[in-house]
Amino acid sequence: MSSVETVRSLFASRGGANYLGEAVSIATHMLQAGALAQRDSVSPQLVAAALLHDVGHLVASTSAQHDARHEETGAQWLTQLGFPSTVTEAVRLHVAAKRYLCSVEPAYLEALSSASVRSLELQGGAMSAQEATAFAELEHAAAAVAVRRWDDAAKDPTASVPAFDAFVPVLESVLR
């Protein structure tokens, strides 16, 4: 099975699960994030990262779907499938990006959903000034912040969501 088919299968088999207390499923959430990235005309790698940012929730065992380390789980799994670091690092850093934004943008924390605020505590809370400075210097920090912003906006139960197949050409181009 190709890497894209493996991802498609995962979306189909486990994506219908509730997204951690939000009003959308995990798959709907990720498809919305991918669509928001496409709307913003970003690189295929960044669209793939937005689409796949929470894949760690899907690859985790059923009892671990609420794992606070889903970003690491997802990045490792995507690396095994052959995705480049431009995708996997944005996935790996998207939780740190939330912690970073809470530290540097006071209004950001106030705008988070209640479910996202709860998970923030599991993830370590807002970064210290020193942690935020170190994060901002990382090679993939800007990509992770972009993914984080699409992540936060991708929780609308009334949004029209493209099917997974709409992203197949993007994923195939990234994997070439």
C-alpha positions in Angstrom: 0.0 0.0 0.0 1.3 3.5 -0.9 1.9 6.1 1.8 -1.1 8.1 0.5 -3.3 5.0 0.6 -2.1 4.3 4.2 -3.1 7.8 5.3 -6.4 7.6 3.4 -7.1 4.3 5.2 -6.3 5.8 8.6 -8.6 8.8 7.9 -11.4 6.4 6.9 -11.0 3.9 9.7 -10.3 6.2 12.7 -11.1 9.7 11.6 -14.7 9.7 12.6 -13.8 9.8 16.3 -14.7 12.9 18.2 -12.0 15.5 18.3 -11.2 15.9 21.9 -14.4 17.7 23.0 -14.7 19.8 19.9 -17.9 19.8 17.7 -16.1 18.1 14.8 -14.5 14.7 14.2 -10.7 14.4 14.0 -10.9 13.8 10.2 -13.2 16.8 9.7 -10.8 19.0 11.8 -7.8 17.9 9.8 -9.5 18.3 6.5 -10.6 21.8 7.5 -7.1 22.7 8.4 -5.8 21.5 5.1 -8.5 23.4 3.2 -7.6 26.6 5.1 -3.9 26.2 4.2 -4.9 25.6 0.5 -7.1 28.7 0.6 -4.0 30.7 1.7 -2.0 29.4 -1.3 0.9 28.1 0.7 3.4 25.4 -0.4 2.3 21.8 -0.8 4.4 20.8 2.1 2.6 23.3 4.4 -0.8 22.1 3.1 0.3 18.5 3.9 1.4 19.6 7.4 -1.9 21.3 8.1 -3.9 18.3 6.8 -1.8 15.8 8.8 -1.0 17.8 12.0 -3.2 15.7 14.3 -2.5 12.3 12.7 -0.8 11.2 15.9 -4.3 11.0 17.5 -5.3 8.5 14.8 -2.2 6.3 15.0 -2.2 6.1 18.8 -3.9 3.2 20.4 -7.6 3.8 21.2 -6.8 4.2 24.9 -4.1 6.8 24.0 -6.0 9.0 21.6 -5.9 11.8 24.1 -2.1 11.5 24.4 -0.4 14.8 25.1 2.5 13.7 22.9 0.4 13.2 19.7 2.7 15.6 17.8 5.7 13.4 18.3 3.7 10.2 17.5 2.4 11.8 14.3 5.7 13.2 13.2 7.5 9.8 13.7 4.8 8.0 11.8 4.9 10.4 8.9 8.7 10.1 8.7 8.3 6.4 8.4 5.9 6.9 5.5 8.5 9.1 3.7 7.2 12.6 4.3 10.0 15.2 4.3 11.0 17.2 7.3 9.2 20.3 6.0 6.0 18.4 6.8 7.1 16.3 9.8 8.7 19.2 11.7 5.7 21.4 11.3 3.6 18.6 12.7 6.1 17.9 15.5 6.2 21.6 16.5 2.5 22.5 16.2 1.9 22.0 19.9 5.0 24.0 20.9 3.6 26.7 18.5 0.4 26.9 20.7 2.5 27.2 23.8 4.7 29.8 22.0 1.7 31.9 20.8 0.2 31.8 24.3 3.4 33.3 25.6 3.9 36.0 23.0 0.3 37.0 22.1 -1.9 37.5 25.2 -5.1 37.7 23.0 -4.2 34.3 21.5 -4.8 32.4 24.8 -8.2 34.2 25.3 -9.3 33.1 21.8 -8.6 29.3 22.4 -11.5 26.9 22.6 -12.2 25.5 26.0 -10.9 22.0 24.8 -7.7 23.6 23.6 -7.2 25.4 26.9 -7.6 22.1 28.7 -5.1 20.4 26.4 -2.7 23.4 26.8 -2.3 22.5 30.5 -1.4 18.9 29.6 1.1 20.2 27.1 3.0 22.4 29.6 1.2 25.7 29.5 2.5 28.9 27.9 6.2 29.0 27.2 8.5 31.1 29.4 10.2 34.0 27.7 13.4 32.0 27.3 11.5 29.0 25.8 9.7 31.3 23.4 13.0 32.9 22.2 14.5 29.4 21.6 11.3 28.3 19.8 11.3 31.3 17.5 14.9 30.5 16.4 14.0 27.0 15.2 14.1 26.4 11.5 10.5 25.2 11.2 9.0 27.5 13.8 7.2 29.8 11.3 5.7 26.8 9.5 4.5 25.4 12.9 2.9 28.7 13.8 1.0 28.7 10.5 -0.2 25.2 11.1 -1.2 26.1 14.6 -3.4 29.0 13.3 -5.2 26.8 10.8 -5.5 24.2 13.6 -7.3 26.7 15.8 -9.6 27.8 13.0 -10.5 24.3 11.9 -13.2 23.5 14.4 -16.3 24.8 12.6 -19.1 22.1 12.5 -20.9 24.1 9.7 -17.9 24.5 7.4 -17.9 22.8 4.0 -15.1 20.2 4.1 -13.4 18.8 1.0 -13.0 15.0 0.8 -9.7 13.4 1.5 -9.3 12.8 -2.2 -9.0 16.5 -2.8 -5.6 16.4 -1.1 -4.2 13.3 -2.8 -2.4 15.3 -5.6 -0.8 17.5 -2.9 0.3 14.5 -0.8 1.7 12.7 -3.9 3.7 15.7 -4.9 5.2 16.1 -1.4 6.2 12.4 -1.4 8.0 12.5 -4.8 
